[in-house]
Amino acid sequence: MQSITCTFSGISPILLNNPQTVDPFNRYAKAMKTITAKRKKSDDDLLELRRLEVEAKCYFDERIGIYVPSTWVVAAIGSVSWTKGKVKRADIRSSVFPTAAKLPLHFAGREKIKALSDVSGNPEFQRVLLLKQGQVKVAKAAPIFHDWQFSVELEFDHTVLNERELTSLIEHASRYGGFGDFRPTYGACEVSFG
C-alpha cells in the first residue's frame, strides 16, 4: 500500500445535499412531515420548512463543523475510472481507501459557523433553486459554500493502479465531475498533491 494526500480547491461554489431525510425516522424528516402534512401552510411554516431543508442537507459534526464525506472522493474516482483509465469501479472501491471518514470543509466565512442554525440563519450560506417536479417548478433551498477546500489522505494498492494513474483519475474527476449537488455546475475544483 502507498499513500497520497490530495487537496481539492473549488473553482465554483459547492452545494451540499446530505440524503439523511430519506429515512422516515430521521429527526429532520419527521419535522418536515409535520409541516408538509398541513393543507394550508402559513409563511412561517414555509420559512421553517426552508430552515429544516437547509440544515438537513448539511454534513455537520459538532467537533469539526461542516464536512465532506470521504466516500465522495472514492465515488468520484470510480465514476471516471473505466472511461479514463480502464480500471473497474469495483477495483477502485477495493484498492483506494481514505484514512478519515469526515473531511473538514474550509470555506469563506467558516468562522461564522458554530452550529447548523448559523447556516440556515444566514443567506450567505443558502441558495434557492427552482426545480421542476412534474409539471410545476418548486423552490428548494440548499447550503452553499464559496472559496472552499478540503484535503484527504488516500491509501491505495499500487498493484491495481500506480500513483500516476491515480492522480490522473483524481484530476479528471475533480475538474469534470466535481463534488456535491448539481455538479459540475457547482462543485468543480482543482486538485493538488503533496
Rosetta blueprint (number, residue, H / E / L):
1 M L
2 Q E
3 S E
4 I E
5 T E
6 C E
7 T E
8 F E
9 S E
10 G E
11 I L
12 S L
13 P L
14 I E
15 L E
16 L L
17 N L
18 N L
19 P H
20 Q H
21 T H
22 V H
23 D L
24 P L
25 F L
26 N L
27 R H
28 Y H
29 A H
30 K H
31 A H
32 M H
33 K H
34 T H
35 I H
36 T H
37 A L
38 K L
39 R L
40 K L
41 K L
42 S L
43 D H
44 D H
45 D H
46 L H
47 L H
48 E H
49 L H
50 R H
51 R H
52 L H
53 E H
54 V H
55 E H
56 A H
57 K H
58 C L
59 Y L
60 F E
61 D E
62 E L
63 R L
64 I L
65 G E
66 I E
67 Y E
68 V E
69 P E
70 S L
71 T H
72 W H
73 V H
74 V H
75 A H
76 A H
77 I H
78 G H
79 S H
80 V H
81 S H
82 W H
83 T H
84 K H
85 G H
86 K L
87 V L
88 K L
89 R H
90 A H
91 D H
92 I H
93 R H
94 S H
95 S H
96 V E
97 F E
98 P E
99 T L
100 A L
101 A L
102 K E
103 L E
104 P E
105 L L
106 H E
107 F L
108 A L
109 G L
110 R H
111 E H
112 K H
113 I L
114 K L
115 A L
116 L H
117 S H
118 D H
119 V H
120 S H
121 G L
122 N L
123 P H
124 E H
125 F H
126 Q E
127 R E
128 V E
129 L E
130 L E
131 L E
132 K E
133 Q E
134 G L
135 Q L
136 V E
137 K E
138 V E
139 A E
140 K E
141 A E
142 A E
143 P E
144 I E
145 F E
146 H L
147 D L
148 W L
149 Q E
150 F E
151 S E
152 V E
153 E E
154 L E
155 E E
156 F E
157 D L
158 H L
159 T L
160 V L
161 L L
162 N L
163 E H
164 R H
165 E H
166 L H
167 T H
168 S H
169 L H
170 I H
171 E H
172 H H
173 A H
174 S H
175 R H
176 Y H
177 G L
178 G L
179 F L
180 G L
181 D L
182 F L
183 R L
184 P L
185 T L
186 Y L
187 G L
188 A L
189 C E
190 E E
191 V E
192 S E
193 F E
194 G L
